[in-house]
Structures are given as C-alpha cells and as structure tokens.
C-alpha cells in the first residue's frame, strides 16, 4: 500500500502553502486535483516529473476515488484541496470511500 496525503492549498499562493503541504507535494509521485488548483501548483513550479490528474469542478468523488485507488496500488499520492481539506474540502469524500472499503477511522 502506498500513501495518500490530503493537501490543503491555503489561500492558493506559494507563501500561503505550509511547509508540510509543500513537502507532501514534493514527495508525491501522483498529484490529483481540481484543474484550477493544479494550474496554480504548476505556476508555483511544484509539479515537474509528477503524474498529474486533473478533474473538473463537480468531480470530487472521482478525485477521491482516483486518489485512493492510486494509493492502494502502492503510489505516493497528493490529493489537493483548496484551503483546509477538512473544511469544505476533500477529506469527507475520501473518508466516505475508505469506510466503504472497510478501513477503520479513529477520531481523536
């Protein structure tokens, strides 16, 4: 099994990107996200040499499923979300799909 990072873009510019988010993007083999966010990351120079998957505005579940499948196949995947992925972001669809596949969630 690979790794899946839910990466928040903060306000959408390089100075607003946390160090942890930047490191997750740099370490990822695959970066999946809404096409506008992917474009911003390309402009920041963070995606060279990465497999990039762009999806449209209403394709959140498709993005989540693609990210989970890629991670389950052994890849390091960054699933990009605007702002904080836990607030109106990609965390909810990913957790929903993980629970459907029998993963256990432990909140703290």
Legacy VTK file of the C-alpha trace (Angstrom):
# vtk DataFile Version 3.0
C-alpha trace
ASCII
DATASET POLYDATA
POINTS 108 float
0.000 0.000 0.000
1.213 3.500 -0.823
0.454 6.771 0.892
-2.339 9.296 0.489
-1.872 12.907 1.549
-4.804 15.322 1.708
-3.051 18.590 0.883
-4.673 21.941 1.581
-3.554 24.848 -0.586
-4.353 27.526 1.970
-5.057 30.817 0.181
-3.680 29.445 -3.121
-0.240 31.036 -3.359
3.271 29.811 -2.573
3.791 31.944 0.566
0.486 30.645 1.958
1.386 26.981 1.403
2.566 25.308 4.610
5.923 23.560 4.726
4.147 20.242 5.362
1.940 20.743 2.283
4.961 21.623 0.134
6.859 18.554 1.364
3.872 16.282 0.680
3.634 17.635 -2.870
7.370 17.273 -3.437
7.317 13.671 -2.184
4.268 12.611 -4.186
4.505 10.564 -7.354
0.930 11.437 -8.327
-0.880 14.736 -7.750
-4.659 14.797 -8.185
-6.833 17.864 -8.024
-9.330 20.296 -9.416
-7.892 21.712 -12.647
-7.620 25.282 -11.289
-5.591 24.109 -8.268
-3.338 22.015 -10.493
-2.710 25.058 -12.691
-1.722 27.114 -9.629
0.686 24.388 -8.476
2.235 24.230 -11.949
2.726 28.004 -11.877
4.457 27.613 -8.486
6.836 25.070 -10.065
5.799 22.227 -7.747
4.765 19.560 -10.257
7.711 18.730 -12.539
8.142 14.993 -13.007
4.810 14.152 -11.365
1.918 12.204 -12.804
-0.873 14.791 -12.747
-4.594 14.014 -12.785
-6.938 16.968 -13.374
-10.643 16.764 -12.697
-13.485 19.240 -13.083
-15.447 21.250 -10.546
-18.138 18.683 -9.702
-15.908 15.603 -9.735
-14.944 15.448 -6.044
-15.892 11.783 -5.640
-13.997 10.882 -8.818
-10.910 12.674 -7.469
-11.210 10.916 -4.118
-11.683 7.503 -5.730
-8.748 8.007 -8.119
-6.507 9.081 -5.228
-7.478 6.129 -3.057
-7.030 3.613 -5.893
-3.602 5.032 -6.806
-2.514 4.860 -3.143
-3.806 1.300 -2.788
-1.737 0.365 -5.852
1.404 1.451 -3.997
1.932 5.044 -5.106
2.540 8.175 -3.026
-0.436 10.392 -3.852
-1.243 14.003 -3.005
-4.929 14.883 -3.290
-5.119 18.668 -3.471
-7.889 20.695 -1.897
-8.466 24.410 -1.625
-7.949 25.904 1.818
-8.188 23.289 4.567
-9.121 19.814 3.242
-11.165 19.121 6.373
-13.439 22.143 5.939
-15.493 22.089 2.716
-12.618 20.113 1.208
-11.660 16.644 0.044
-11.416 14.922 3.440
-15.107 13.958 3.637
-15.303 12.149 0.258
-12.034 10.304 0.937
-13.154 9.180 4.391
-16.500 8.045 2.976
-14.789 5.888 0.342
-12.329 4.475 2.866
-15.129 3.439 5.204
-16.978 1.783 2.285
-13.837 -0.300 1.667
-13.594 -1.410 5.291
-10.928 0.988 6.572
-11.373 1.945 10.194
-11.460 5.594 11.202
-10.295 6.661 14.642
-11.042 10.247 15.599
-9.021 11.861 18.350
LINES 1 109
108 0 1 2 3 4 5 6 7 8 9 10 11 12 13 14 15 16 17 18 19 20 21 22 23 24 25 26 27 28 29 30 31 32 33 34 35 36 37 38 39 40 41 42 43 44 45 46 47 48 49 50 51 52 53 54 55 56 57 58 59 60 61 62 63 64 65 66 67 68 69 70 71 72 73 74 75 76 77 78 79 80 81 82 83 84 85 86 87 88 89 90 91 92 93 94 95 96 97 98 99 100 101 102 103 104 105 106 107
